[in-house]
């Protein structure tokens, strides 16, 4: 049985220079996520409020954590091997997520 995974938005960012050069006018910050937002997944399904593109990136790690597996080799990346810190692939307005097993 999969464990529930808590997905917390640690930070949202916006690169003004890149936006001015490449984005549509007035694109602004990510419309889906805000700092402090907490979402939950069963390890298989995305939370209803989750951006689909961000989910494509973090879904494999959410699934691994829900199965009790590590998302990286122990001691190679984070000081706590039971969590994950990942970003969506939006280079202009990325969102940074913390993944933790509940």
N, C-alpha and C positions, 0 to 999 in steps of 0.2 A: 504494500500500500504506500502510495506517495505521501510524503510530508508536505504540509502547506509551506509555501515560500512567501515571505514578506518582501515586497519591492518598495523601497523608499527613494523618493527623488531627493538626492543630496544637493544638487545644484542645477540650475539652468543657465546657459550662457548665450551670448549674442555677439558676433563679431561684426561690428559696424563697417569696417573697411571691406570685408568680403561681401557683406550685404549690399553695400553701395555699388560694388563692382559686378556682382553676379545675381542677386536676388531680385524678385519682382518688387516694385516700390511698396514701401510700408509693410513689409512682411512681418516684422516684429519678432518677439520671442515665440517659442514653441506654444502653439495653441492648445496642446493636449495636457501638458504637465507643468506643475508649479512646485517650487522648492517646498519640501516638507510633506508633499502628497504621499500617502501610503496606499498601496494596492496589494492584493493577495492573489496567488495562483495555486492551483492544485498540482502544479508541476507539469501539466499537460495543456491546459487551456489558458488563454490570456485573460487578464482581468478586463471587464467591460470597458473601462476608461483608458485602456492601454493603447497607445499609438501603434498601429500595425507594423510600421517600419522598425520602430524600436523593438517590438516584440520579436521580429524575425532575427534580430541580432542577439537578444538576451535569452530567447527561448531554450537553446541547448544548455545554457548554464543553469537556468531555472530548473530544467528537467534533471540535470545531474545532481544538483543540491537536493531536490525533492526525493531522489532515490538514495540519499545518504552518501553520495560520492563527492569528491573534491573537484573543484573547477580548475585547479592547477596543481602541479607537483608540490607536495608539502615543503614549506620553507623557502620557496623560490620567488614569492611575489608579495603576498600580504602577510601581516603579522598574525592573522587569524585565518587558518586554512578552511574554516567552515563558512566563510562568506565570499562574496564576489563584488567587485566594483567595476561597472561597465558603463560605456557611453553609447548613445544612439549614433548612427552614422551621419547625422546632419552636420556638416562642417561649418555651417553658418550659425546655427542655433542648437548646439548639442545639449543633451540632457544626460546628467550623470546619475546612475542608479546604484543603490546598495541592495544586494540580495542576501537574505538571511533565512535560514530554516526556522520555522516557528515551532 
